[in-house]
Amino acid sequence: MIHRKKEEGALITADMTLVAVMEQFPAAEAVFRMYDSQAGTCLCCQALFDTIDDIVERYGLDGDALLRELREAASANA
């Protein structure tokens, strides 16, 4: 589940696809790779064109934590 209020003005939002996030913020790939074991699959291989929202729901991931880590990686490499 992703809390929408935390998305206002964010660089990365839950409605973005994995490919769009990685295209804009290459450091995001490492974050997605960290979630592969929790998802039980390679997210970049199996869900590249899915939204963050979709993968959170499908694979039971902590959406708020994932978005926080993605945003931190994007900010660190901006």
C-alpha positions as a Markdown table, in Angstrom:
| # | Residue | x | y | z |
|---|---|---|---|---|
| 1 | Met | 0.0 | 0.0 | 0.0 |
| 2 | Ile | 1.2 | 3.5 | -0.9 |
| 3 | His | 0.1 | 6.6 | 1.0 |
| 4 | Arg | -0.8 | 9.1 | -1.7 |
| 5 | Lys | -0.3 | 12.2 | 0.4 |
| 6 | Lys | 3.5 | 11.5 | 0.5 |
| 7 | Glu | 3.6 | 11.7 | -3.3 |
| 8 | Glu | 2.8 | 15.4 | -3.7 |
| 9 | Gly | 5.7 | 17.1 | -5.5 |
| 10 | Ala | 7.8 | 13.9 | -5.6 |
| 11 | Leu | 10.2 | 13.1 | -8.4 |
| 12 | Ile | 9.1 | 9.5 | -8.4 |
| 13 | Thr | 5.5 | 8.5 | -8.0 |
| 14 | Ala | 3.6 | 5.2 | -7.7 |
| 15 | Asp | 2.0 | 5.6 | -11.1 |
| 16 | Met | 5.4 | 5.6 | -12.9 |
| 17 | Thr | 6.6 | 2.4 | -14.6 |
| 18 | Leu | 9.9 | 0.8 | -13.6 |
| 19 | Val | 11.4 | 1.6 | -17.0 |
| 20 | Ala | 10.5 | 5.2 | -16.7 |
| 21 | Val | 12.0 | 5.5 | -13.2 |
| 22 | Met | 15.2 | 3.8 | -14.3 |
| 23 | Glu | 15.5 | 5.9 | -17.4 |
| 24 | Gln | 15.2 | 9.1 | -15.5 |
| 25 | Phe | 17.2 | 7.9 | -12.4 |
| 26 | Pro | 19.7 | 5.1 | -13.3 |
| 27 | Ala | 20.5 | 4.6 | -9.6 |
| 28 | Ala | 16.9 | 3.3 | -9.1 |
| 29 | Glu | 17.9 | 0.0 | -10.7 |
| 30 | Ala | 19.9 | -1.0 | -7.6 |
| 31 | Val | 16.9 | -0.3 | -5.4 |
| 32 | Phe | 14.7 | -2.5 | -7.5 |
| 33 | Arg | 17.3 | -5.2 | -7.4 |
| 34 | Met | 17.2 | -5.1 | -3.6 |
| 35 | Tyr | 13.5 | -5.9 | -3.7 |
| 36 | Asp | 14.0 | -8.9 | -6.0 |
| 37 | Ser | 14.3 | -11.4 | -3.2 |
| 38 | Gln | 11.1 | -10.1 | -1.5 |
| 39 | Ala | 9.2 | -10.2 | -4.7 |
| 40 | Gly | 10.6 | -13.7 | -5.5 |
| 41 | Thr | 11.5 | -12.6 | -9.1 |
| 42 | Cys | 13.7 | -10.2 | -11.0 |
| 43 | Leu | 11.5 | -7.1 | -11.0 |
| 44 | Cys | 13.5 | -5.5 | -13.9 |
| 45 | Cys | 12.9 | -8.7 | -15.9 |
| 46 | Gln | 9.3 | -9.5 | -15.1 |
| 47 | Ala | 7.8 | -6.1 | -14.4 |
| 48 | Leu | 9.7 | -3.5 | -16.4 |
| 49 | Phe | 6.6 | -1.9 | -17.9 |
| 50 | Asp | 4.5 | -2.2 | -14.8 |
| 51 | Thr | 3.9 | 0.7 | -12.4 |
| 52 | Ile | 5.3 | 0.8 | -9.0 |
| 53 | Asp | 1.7 | 0.6 | -7.7 |
| 54 | Asp | 1.3 | -2.6 | -9.7 |
| 55 | Ile | 4.4 | -4.3 | -8.4 |
| 56 | Val | 3.7 | -3.3 | -4.8 |
| 57 | Glu | 0.2 | -5.0 | -5.0 |
| 58 | Arg | 1.3 | -8.0 | -7.1 |
| 59 | Tyr | 4.4 | -8.9 | -5.0 |
| 60 | Gly | 3.2 | -7.7 | -1.6 |
| 61 | Leu | 6.0 | -5.1 | -1.2 |
| 62 | Asp | 6.1 | -2.2 | 1.2 |
| 63 | Gly | 5.2 | 0.6 | -1.2 |
| 64 | Asp | 6.1 | 3.5 | 1.1 |
| 65 | Ala | 9.5 | 2.0 | 1.8 |
| 66 | Leu | 10.2 | 1.3 | -1.8 |
| 67 | Leu | 9.3 | 4.8 | -2.9 |
| 68 | Arg | 11.3 | 6.3 | -0.1 |
| 69 | Glu | 14.4 | 4.3 | -1.1 |
| 70 | Leu | 13.9 | 5.2 | -4.8 |
| 71 | Arg | 13.6 | 8.9 | -4.0 |
| 72 | Glu | 16.7 | 8.7 | -1.8 |
| 73 | Ala | 18.7 | 7.1 | -4.6 |
| 74 | Ala | 17.4 | 9.6 | -7.1 |
| 75 | Ser | 18.2 | 12.5 | -4.9 |
| 76 | Ala | 21.7 | 11.2 | -4.1 |
| 77 | Asn | 22.5 | 10.9 | -7.8 |
| 78 | Ala | 20.8 | 14.1 | -9.0 |
